[in-house]
Amino acid sequence: MKRNRRRILIYVVLLLVCIVALAAPLYNRQTPRLWGMPFFIWFQLVWVVVAAVATAVAHRAAGDQN
């Protein structure tokens, strides 16, 4: 049972990462600016790192299930 809960949690986290990346109207704005870059650009750059970390954590968490 614990194994299924972990797998569901992994899927939910990865699904959330995908949904936020596809929900551009949520972050389609100019302000706040960071180092002269509009929010739209720097949010996407930060989200690439967040998605990579979430994927790595999910992979490690699922790795011991096999």
DRENPA-787478 format. One line per field, with one value per residue: residue in one letter; residue number from 0; x, y, z of N, C-alpha, C in turn. Coordinates in pm, whole numbers, plus 32768, in hexadecimal, padded with zeros to 4 digits. Layout:
<sites>
fiza = (A/...) $
pase = (NUM/...) $
neast = (X/...) $
nnorth = (Y/...) $
nup = (Z/...) $
caeast = (X/...) $
canorth = (Y/...) $
caup = (Z/...) $
ceast = (X/...) $
cnorth = (Y/...) $
cup = (Z/...) $
</sites>
This chain:
<sites>
fiza = (M/K/R/N/R/R/R/I/L/I/Y/V/V/L/L/L/V/C/I/V/A/L/A/A/P/L/Y/N/R/Q/T/P/R/L/W/G/M/P/F/F/I/W/F/Q/L/V/W/V/V/V/A/A/V/A/T/A/V/A/H/R/A/A/G/D/Q/N) $
pase = (0/1/2/3/4/5/6/7/8/9/10/11/12/13/14/15/16/17/18/19/20/21/22/23/24/25/26/27/28/29/30/31/32/33/34/35/36/37/38/39/40/41/42/43/44/45/46/47/48/49/50/51/52/53/54/55/56/57/58/59/60/61/62/63/64/65) $
neast = (8052/80C2/8178/80D5/8066/814A/818B/80A9/80C6/81B2/8159/809A/8137/81DA/8112/80AD/8189/818A/808D/80A3/816E/80E8/801F/8023/7F91/7F8F/8089/80C4/8134/81D0/8246/82B8/8402/853F/8689/8666/85D3/8490/837F/8307/83D6/84A8/841E/83E8/84EE/853C/847E/84CF/85AB/8529/847F/853C/85B7/84D8/84A1/858D/8581/8495/84E4/85B0/8518/846A/8519/856D/8497/8489) $
nnorth = (7F88/807C/80A0/80D4/81C9/826B/8261/82DE/83DE/842C/8438/8504/85E3/85FC/8627/871B/87C1/87BC/882E/8933/8995/8998/8A4E/8B62/8C5E/8C98/8CFD/8DBC/8ED9/901D/908A/901D/9097/8FFB/9032/90CC/9025/8FC5/8F40/8E5F/8DE5/8DB0/8D10/8C2B/8BD0/8B96/8AD5/8A02/89A0/8954/888D/87D4/8789/871C/8644/85AF/8570/84D9/8406/8392/834A/8292/81D9/8122/8080/7FC4) $
nup = (8000/804F/7F85/7EA5/7EF1/7EEF/7DE1/7D70/7DE0/7D61/7C56/7C6D/7CB3/7BCD/7B0E/7B67/7B36/7A1D/79E5/7A4D/79A6/78B1/78DB/7877/787F/798F/79D2/7915/78FD/7927/7A0E/7B4F/7B07/7AD2/7ADE/79F8/7954/78E3/79AA/7930/789C/795B/7A11/797D/7956/7A5E/7A91/79F2/7A7D/7B6B/7B07/7AAD/7B9E/7C24/7B7D/7B9A/7CAB/7CAD/7C0B/7CA7/7D85/7D16/7CBD/7D81/7D90/7CCE) $
caeast = (8000/811A/81B5/8073/805D/81C1/817E/8043/8103/8210/810B/805B/819F/81FF/80A0/80A9/81F3/815A/801B/80D5/81B7/8089/7FBF/8066/7F4A/7FAD/8107/80D7/8135/8252/8280/8333/8478/85B6/86FC/8635/8581/8405/8358/82EB/8453/84F2/83D0/8400/8575/8539/842B/851F/85F8/84C9/8453/85AC/85C6/8465/84B3/85F9/854E/8435/8530/85F1/84B2/8433/8586/8575/841D/8497) $
canorth = (8000/80F1/80AC/8115/8256/82AF/826D/8344/845E/844C/8461/8585/864B/860E/8662/87A7/8805/87CB/888A/89BC/89BC/89AF/8AB6/8BE2/8CD6/8CB4/8D47/8E0F/8F67/905F/90A8/9063/907F/8FCB/9054/9102/8FC4/8FC0/8ECD/8DEC/8DA4/8D75/8CA5/8BB2/8BA0/8B5A/8A5D/8997/8968/8912/8813/8775/8755/86C6/85C9/8563/853A/8470/8394/8351/830E/821E/817B/80B7/802F/7F5C) $
caup = (8000/8055/7F01/7E4E/7F19/7EBE/7D4F/7D56/7E00/7CF4/7BE1/7C88/7CAA/7B40/7ACA/7B8F/7AEB/7993/79E0/7A5E/792D/7844/7900/785B/78AD/7A1C/79DF/789F/7923/791F/7A91/7B74/7AB4/7B16/7A8A/797B/790B/7911/79FB/78DA/7876/79CB/7A4E/792E/7973/7AE3/7A8D/79B6/7AEB/7BC4/7AC5/7AAD/7C26/7C40/7B30/7BD9/7D29/7C8B/7BD8/7D19/7DD9/7CCF/7CA1/7DE2/7D88/7C67) $
ceast = (8056/815B/8156/8064/80D3/81B8/8118/807B/8165/81C4/80CA/80C0/81C6/818D/8095/8113/81C6/80E9/8049/811F/8158/8026/7FFE/8015/7F64/802A/8126/80C9/81C4/8295/8267/83A7/84EC/862B/86D2/85DE/84F2/83E7/8344/836A/8496/84A4/83E5/848B/857C/84EA/8473/8570/859D/849C/84C1/85BF/8553/8471/8520/85CB/84EC/847D/8574/858C/8477/849C/858D/84F8/842B/84E5) $
cnorth = (807E/810B/80F3/81A9/82A5/82C6/82D9/83CE/848A/847D/84E9/85F7/8665/864B/86F6/87F9/881E/8831/891A/89EB/89DD/8A20/8B40/8C5D/8CF7/8D0A/8D9E/8EA3/8F9B/9071/9035/903C/9051/8FDD/9082/90A2/8FC7/8F3D/8E51/8D9D/8D63/8D0A/8C22/8B78/8B5C/8AD7/89E8/8951/891A/888C/87A9/8738/86F7/8641/8572/8523/84C8/83F3/8349/830A/8292/81B4/8109/8060/7FBB/7EE7) $
cup = (8000/7FCC/7EA0/7E71/7EE6/7E27/7D29/7D73/7D94/7C7A/7BF6/7C7C/7C19/7AEE/7AEB/7B45/7A5C/7989/79EF/79E2/78B9/7860/78F0/7885/7940/7A2C/7965/78C5/7921/79A7/7AF0/7B17/7B0A/7AB7/79FF/7929/793F/7959/79A5/78BA/78EF/7A14/7A01/7948/79FC/7ADF/7A4B/7A24/7B4B/7B88/7AC3/7B37/7C49/7BF7/7B6E/7C5C/7D0F/7C59/7C4A/7D73/7D98/7CB8/7D03/7DE4/7D27/7C99) $
</sites>
